[in-house]
Amino acid sequence: MYRYDSIDQKIIDERVAQYRGQIDRHRAGTLSEDELRPLRLQNGLYIQRHGPMLRIAIPYGMLSSAQLRKLAEISRRYDRSVGHFTTRQNMQLNWPKFEETPEILGELASVEMHAVQTSGNCIRNITTDQFAGIAPDELTDPRPYCEVLRQWSTFHPEFAFLPRKFKIAVNAAREDRAVIRAHDVGLEIVNNDAGEIGVRVFVGGGLGRTPVIGKVIREFLPRKHLLSYLDAVLRVYNRYGRRDNMYKARIKILVNALGVEEFTRQVEAEWSHLKDGATTLTDAEFERVARHFTAPEYEHLPQDDFSYAAHLKEDKAFASWAKRCAHAHKVPGYAAVTLSLKAPGFAPGDISDLQMEVIADLADRFSFGELRVTHEQNVVLSDIRKRDLHEIWKISRANGLATPNIGLLTDMICCPGGDLCALANARSVPIAEAIQSKFDDLDYLYDIGDISLNISGCMNSCGHHHVANIGVLGVDKNGEEWYQITVGGQQGNATAIGKVIGPSFYADEVPLVIAALITVYTEQRTPSERFIDTLQRIGIEPFKQRAYAGRDKRKPARADASENLTEVVNA
């Protein structure tokens, strides 16, 4: 993984000192709250429902064991011994003390970490596939591209105060596991007909109030032009993006207003002044960064391991876990392992300090001291010998990290919601826990098979409910929490936005509605169909009818339900 040089370390140390001075001046009364706000936001500090929240950057999801141990120590010393992994592969601390945040940033800097640009109207953390560098289906390792983008975007003076936040994701595999089409800019690493490597550029994707799938504005961009072309995209957005309305300030609104053809024309015109200039990405510079991502010293192993095969045959519980949590690796004899942070009774994405230390120990003992945070709010050990999988399972199970539900209904993406977030309209975590309780039979979950269910507490869509097969959105109606259901969203190469099935539901209705939707699927599916396949074949109407059937016997809908639904959908 990338390691800081002296310049990197100096920059981060100076930023910590700068931030410490800003907080000191604010506490002394010489820097107002309005003046501090944009400064603290670009250092990851929010003021939430109950107090501060600090978001810590985990560039493209990569962590060392030493860094994870430091996060465990920080959560124990400055928080409540819990961290929360987000869909952008970052970590949030939800209970730090305002006056102690400079100390936290200092602790982070000691292990080459920071909270820079995890908030604010700037370029946020670059994200990618959690299996980057090890996936059998990838064209090349996307991590050097992500690191180049991180260095280009960090403290970029021209793009420090954009009209709105700006998110970039990179994918280099045949299957998109980074949801690049739902980002402000999505970059797909591809080959052209001559076999040269470059990038397909998607622009104008995003979720939130107005979910949009990104559009291709360049089918093939040679690698050397990556930074200059992104400079052009950001300049057009910075110049014409709306600053009078924060709800219409994202680049997706600009692309839609101009039309993709006109937006592309303006980007190309701007690029004509930048192409082959100072930001040209030379082969030498790219290779300098890429050398940080060389393969570890793998053992020469057979593809199949006899002890692993024996454990699969003898231990049903282990076999169930391996089927869901062990993944293909491009090196023979190795696998990647997803450690589930979706155990029943716990908030999805939450991880305790003790669990962090257990995972750090596993990474040191079995996986070259490295690990990854996933978009789905889990953790991956990337380089595991198959013969070690049974031992990892035993240790993980003893520490609440081996729930065998990856890709299943209870492997939910879920934002913190109204329990913590000041922006939320409704709580998310209790809904997740109620669904977990309703679907607590693993055999039934395995029968349902691959399905995604995501939960957001407000229209900002931090839980990415729009791109889930089943999405749950919390909405506020006259001071009460209601929940809107969407179906038909999906991630990957066929990324799609789900459709609202109708008026929203009370909280205690949601698990019953999910069960109704699943029942339609199990009744109507063919042997080879996933939930999304059946939905696309038979349409939304059977699901809608079953969801509302017998509703009068549960709790009556409010008279204003449909009216409020329209308001939410059109916002």
Secondary structure, DSSP 4 states (H G I P E B T S, - for coil): -----HHHHHHHHHHHHHHHHHHHHHHHTSS-HHHHHHHHHTTTEEE-SSSEEEEEP-GGGEEEHHHHHHHHHHHHHHSSSEEEE-TTS-EEESS--GGGHHHHHHHHHTTT---TTSSSSSB---EE-TTTTT-TTBSS-SHHHHHHHHHHHTT-GGGSS-SS-B-EEEE-BSS-SS-GGGSSEEEEEEE-TTS-EEEEEEES-B-TTS-B--EEEEEEEEGGGHHHHHHHHHHHHHHHS-SS-GGG-SHHHHHHHH-HHHHHHHHHHHHTTTTTSTT---HHHHHHHHGGG---------SS-HHHHHHHHH-HHHHHHHHHHEE--SSTTEEEEEEP---TTS-TTEEEHHHHHHHHHHHHHHSTTEEEE-TTS-EEEEEEEGGGHHHHHHHHHHTT---S-TTSTTS-EE--GGGT-TT-SS-SHHHHHHHHHHT--HHHHHHH-S--EEEESSTT-TT-GGGSSEEEEEEEETTEEEEEEEE--B-GGG-B--EE-SS-EEGGGHHHHHHHHHHHHHHH--TT--HHHHHHHH-SHHHHHHHHTTGGGT-PPPTTHHHHHHHHHH-
